[in-house]
Structures are given as structure tokens and as C-alpha cells.
Amino acid sequence: MKIALGADHAGFEIKNRIVQMLRDQGHDVIDYGTCDETPVDYPQFGYVVGEAVASGQAERGIVVCGSSLGIAMAANKVPGVRCAAVFEPLMTELARQHNDANVIALSERLTGWEMLERLIHVFLTTPTLGGRHAYRVEQLFEYGDAQRERTLKAIENGQVTDAQTPPDIAKAPAQSL
């Protein structure tokens, strides 16, 4: 699998270990840096990995910063990216299955190496479920003027009243979670 990686100064050490681990496993890795502790702006690394995935230059992406939060927010600004900041295996599995996450954000400061290895394994081996989840994932990219108008109306009314499930999905057997 071709995987894009990027990290800021707070995540570069773990990023380097991840690059080596993935290459040892036979993956094709694009390492966008950074490569030392010199302070850099994490959004730039979230953007570049996001663009590599969204453009098809990489199949998946991994971004690392101190907390995983800021770099995940940056990656999610790229149209076509579904980046999940993950801390444990089940949330990683659900991010793939239900949200078709194509990038994960990891924390160097909050997550140990053994857990990071597990999270990456789950991310790379878990398929998406499709079906009703695919329909919902598509909605993540519909936030334009029409959706904003619907959302502002929901705020004004104090509730969401127009959320619907398409008939073909409504007839499908219920799945857990």
C-alpha cells in the first residue's frame, strides 16, 4: 500500500519509526517530513498528506503531532479527506468501517509505541462497510450553501427535522453501532 506520512516537530521521532516499520512491512512510504525538532507549523503537514491522499498519490495517510488534534483538523480541511484522531483500536476500526477514514492522526505525546503499532495495523487492515455508511460519508462533503441554510434553520427551530434515511437503506437490516 502507498502511504503518505507527515509530522510536525512534536511528532517527527514517532513518524520516523512509523516510516521504518511500514517500509519493513513492504509498504511504499512517502515521507513529507519534518525531520528534526525545529519548530514548524503543523497545518502544512496535515495539508500535504491530505492532498497526497485526496489526489490519489497515496492510498492512505498518517499524520503525527503532539496531541494529534491540530494536525487532524488541518488534514480535514482538504476536500476528500476523512481524518480521524485515534487513540485506541476500536475507534480506529470504527473510523475505517463507518467513516471510511483515509487518514489517521496520531499523538506522539499521549500514545505509546505498542499502541501506535496496533492503531496503524487496524487502520491499514480494516475495510469500510459501505452501505448506509457510504451514504452518510458522502454527506460529509455536502456542506455548502444549501446545507448551511438547512443547518441554520435547524438552529433557529431548536432541532433537526429534515434528517432522512433513503428508503433502500431504511429497508436494510440494522447493524450495530
Protein Blocks (a to p, Z undefined) as FASTA:
>chain_A
ZZdddddfklmmmmmmmmmmmmmnopacddebjabfbdcdfklmmmmmmmmmmnopafbd
cdddfkommmmmmmmmpghiacdddfbfklmmmmmmmnopabdcddfklpcfklmmmmmm
mmmmpcceklmllmmmmmmmmmcfklmmmmmmmmmnopafkbccdfklmmpccdeZZ
